[in-house]
Amino acid sequence: TTVGDHTLEKEIQDYLNAGTIKDAILSPSQWSALVFVLLTSEKLEVFKLNKYIRDEFHQKHLTQDQVLHNLLPVVELSRSAELGCCSLSENCCADLASVLSSESSCLREVNLNFNNLQSSGVKLLSAGLGNPHCKLETLWLWRCGLTHECCAALASALNSNPSHLRELDLSENNLGNQGVKLFSDALKNPQCKLETLKLRFCNLSDESCAALTSALRSNPSHLRELELSENVLGDDGVNSLSDGLRNTLCILEILW
């Protein structure tokens, strides 16, 4: 079997060298060989899923979620997972939660931008974020089909495990004021170390500004960047934020 294993590894290495791995129809043993090759031959700094999948119109045999599932051991030992624009669905979120919950996980950054995860997916993901083993620092969920329904789960995760996440991008999701109010409760926690929060084009109004201002008053010494562009905040919203910024303890540097 050692010779067989070696042959499998060579096949996989040939696919990788030729850049044709995404077009290959791999057997279970070839998937195992791929994981072995990646774990032993690459510096596991950044994992890029798009190397192993085709676009949504040409992906056959396995879904993008299934490809990610097969490569989870590699994801777990990478520092950064670039999963954006990969046609993933909520089906990948339980897998990612299990990786985040693993004591041996090296993941510090996950980009899930432009995948239709929906609130149901992010609720599953939040179970991993809230796990004390999770050391994730950066999470991008730009345009993932989210609504206010996932915000309570995200807030709960931040409350359970508040000291690692530094950057969260929820832009271009229809969170609304209700969502931001729910999420702001977690920001009030002095243990919350979030430094960058992006809420561009999230259907927010002055009510969200009041909730965020209240959070800034309670926990002024961490948030450095807040993006609220492309929301109709109105004068009341801007005035509310201005009041929060007057707090001498507030260290916010960038507001847009």
C-alpha positions in Angstrom: 0.0 0.0 0.0 2.9 2.3 0.5 3.7 2.2 -3.2 0.0 2.8 -3.9 0.0 5.8 -1.5 3.1 7.2 -3.1 1.4 6.8 -6.6 -1.7 8.6 -5.3 0.4 11.4 -3.9 2.3 11.8 -7.2 -1.0 12.0 -9.1 -2.2 14.7 -6.8 1.1 16.6 -7.0 0.8 16.4 -10.8 -2.7 17.9 -10.7 -1.5 20.6 -8.4 1.5 21.5 -10.5 -0.6 21.6 -13.6 -3.3 23.7 -11.9 -5.9 21.2 -13.0 -7.0 19.9 -9.5 -10.3 21.8 -9.7 -11.2 19.9 -12.9 -10.3 16.5 -11.5 -12.9 14.0 -10.3 -11.2 12.6 -7.2 -11.9 9.3 -5.5 -12.1 9.2 -1.7 -8.5 7.9 -1.5 -7.4 10.8 -3.8 -9.1 13.3 -1.5 -7.2 11.8 1.4 -4.0 12.0 -0.6 -4.7 15.6 -1.4 -5.1 16.5 2.2 -1.9 14.6 3.1 0.0 16.4 0.3 -1.3 19.8 1.4 -0.6 19.2 5.1 3.0 18.1 4.4 4.1 20.2 1.5 2.7 23.7 1.9 3.2 26.4 4.4 -0.3 26.5 5.8 -0.7 30.3 6.0 -3.6 31.0 3.6 -6.1 28.4 2.4 -7.8 29.4 -0.9 -10.9 27.3 -1.7 -11.2 28.6 -5.2 -8.1 26.6 -6.2 -10.1 23.4 -5.7 -13.5 24.4 -7.1 -14.9 25.5 -10.4 -17.5 28.3 -10.7 -21.1 27.5 -9.7 -22.2 26.7 -13.3 -19.4 24.1 -13.9 -18.9 22.5 -10.5 -20.0 18.9 -10.9 -20.0 15.7 -8.8 -19.4 17.5 -5.5 -20.9 20.8 -4.3 -18.6 23.5 -3.2 -19.7 22.8 0.4 -18.6 19.1 0.0 -15.2 20.2 -1.4 -14.7 22.4 1.6 -15.8 19.5 3.9 -13.1 17.2 2.3 -10.4 19.8 2.9 -11.3 20.7 6.5 -8.1 19.3 8.0 -6.2 21.8 5.9 -8.5 24.7 6.8 -8.1 23.9 10.5 -4.3 24.2 10.3 -4.3 27.3 8.1 -4.1 30.8 9.6 -6.4 32.4 7.0 -9.3 30.8 5.0 -10.3 32.6 1.8 -13.7 31.3 1.1 -15.3 34.4 -0.5 -17.3 34.1 -3.7 -17.2 30.3 -3.7 -20.9 29.6 -3.9 -21.0 28.1 -0.5 -24.3 27.7 1.3 -25.5 27.4 4.9 -24.4 23.7 4.7 -20.8 24.6 5.2 -21.4 26.5 8.4 -21.6 23.6 10.8 -18.3 22.3 9.4 -16.7 25.7 9.9 -18.1 25.9 13.4 -16.5 22.5 14.3 -13.1 23.8 13.0 -13.4 27.0 15.0 -14.3 24.9 18.1 -11.3 22.7 17.8 -8.5 23.2 20.3 -5.9 22.6 17.6 -7.4 25.2 15.1 -4.9 27.8 13.8 -7.6 29.9 12.1 -7.4 33.6 12.8 -9.1 35.0 9.7 -12.1 33.8 7.6 -13.4 35.5 4.5 -16.9 34.3 3.6 -17.9 37.3 1.6 -20.5 36.9 -1.2 -21.8 33.4 -0.2 -25.5 32.8 0.4 -25.1 31.5 4.0 -28.3 33.2 5.2 -29.1 33.8 8.9 -29.6 30.1 9.5 -26.0 29.5 8.4 -24.5 32.2 10.6 -26.5 30.9 13.6 -24.6 27.6 13.1 -21.3 29.4 12.6 -21.9 31.4 15.8 -21.8 28.2 17.8 -18.1 27.9 16.8 -17.4 31.6 17.4 -18.7 31.4 20.9 -16.6 28.3 21.8 -13.7 29.2 24.2 -11.3 27.4 21.9 -12.1 29.8 19.0 -9.3 32.3 18.5 -10.7 33.9 15.3 -9.7 37.6 15.0 -11.2 38.6 11.6 -14.6 37.5 10.1 -15.9 38.9 6.8 -19.6 38.2 6.0 -20.2 40.8 3.4 -23.3 40.2 1.3 -24.2 36.8 2.7 -28.0 37.1 2.7 -28.2 37.9 6.4 -31.1 39.5 8.3 -31.6 40.6 11.9 -32.3 36.9 12.7 -28.6 36.1 13.0 -27.6 39.1 15.1 -28.7 37.6 18.5 -26.6 34.5 17.8 -23.6 36.6 16.9 -24.1 38.8 20.0 -24.4 35.7 22.1 -21.1 34.3 20.6 -19.3 37.5 21.3 -20.6 37.6 24.9 -19.4 33.9 25.4 -16.0 34.4 23.8 -15.4 38.2 23.7 -11.7 38.6 23.8 -10.4 37.5 20.3 -12.5 38.9 17.5 -11.1 42.2 16.3 -12.7 42.8 12.9 -16.3 42.0 11.7 -17.7 43.0 8.3 -21.5 42.6 8.0 -21.9 45.0 5.1 -24.6 44.7 2.5 -26.8 42.5 4.6 -30.3 43.6 5.5 -29.8 43.7 9.3 -32.0 46.7 9.9 -32.2 48.6 13.2 -33.5 45.5 14.9 -30.3 43.6 14.1 -27.9 46.3 15.1 -29.8 46.8 18.4 -29.4 43.1 19.2 -25.7 43.1 18.2 -24.9 46.3 20.1 -25.7 44.5 23.4 -22.5 42.5 22.8 -20.5 45.6 22.1 -21.4 47.0 25.5 -19.5 44.2 27.2 -16.1 45.7 28.4 -14.5 42.3 27.5 -15.5 42.8 23.9 -12.3 43.7 22.0 -13.8 44.4 18.6 -11.8 47.2 16.9 -13.4 47.3 13.4 -17.1 47.0 12.6 -18.4 47.5 9.1 -22.1 47.9 8.5 -22.2 49.6 5.1 -25.6 49.4 3.3 -27.4 47.4 6.1 -30.7 49.3 6.0 -30.0 51.3 9.1 -31.5 54.6 10.4 -30.9 56.9 13.4 -32.2 54.2 15.7 -29.1 52.1 15.0 -26.9 55.1 15.8 -28.5 55.5 19.2 -27.8 51.8 19.9 -24.2 52.0 18.7 -23.7 55.2 20.7 -24.9 53.6 23.8 -22.5 50.7 23.2 -19.6 53.1 22.7 -20.5 54.8 26.0 -20.4 51.5 27.9 -17.3 50.2 26.2 -15.4 53.1 24.7 -11.8 51.8 24.7 -11.7 49.2 21.9 -13.6 50.2 18.7 -11.4 52.2 16.4 -13.2 51.9 13.0 -16.9 52.1 12.4 -18.4 52.0 8.8 -22.0 53.1 8.4 -21.9 54.5 4.8 -24.8 54.0 2.5 -27.4 54.0 5.3 -29.9 56.8 5.8 -28.9 57.9 9.2 -30.3 61.4 9.1 -29.3 64.4 11.3 -30.5 62.7 14.4 -28.3 59.7 13.8 -25.2 61.7 13.1 -25.9 63.9 16.2 -26.3 60.8 18.3 -22.9 59.4 17.1 -21.3 62.8 17.7 -22.4 62.7 21.3 -20.8 59.3 21.7 -17.5 60.5 20.2 -17.3 63.3 22.7 -16.6 60.8 25.4 -13.0 61.4 26.3 -12.4 57.6 26.7 -13.7 56.9 23.1 -10.8 55.9 20.9 -12.8 55.7 17.6 -10.4 57.0 14.8 -12.3 56.3 11.6 -16.1 56.8 11.1 -17.5 56.6 7.6 
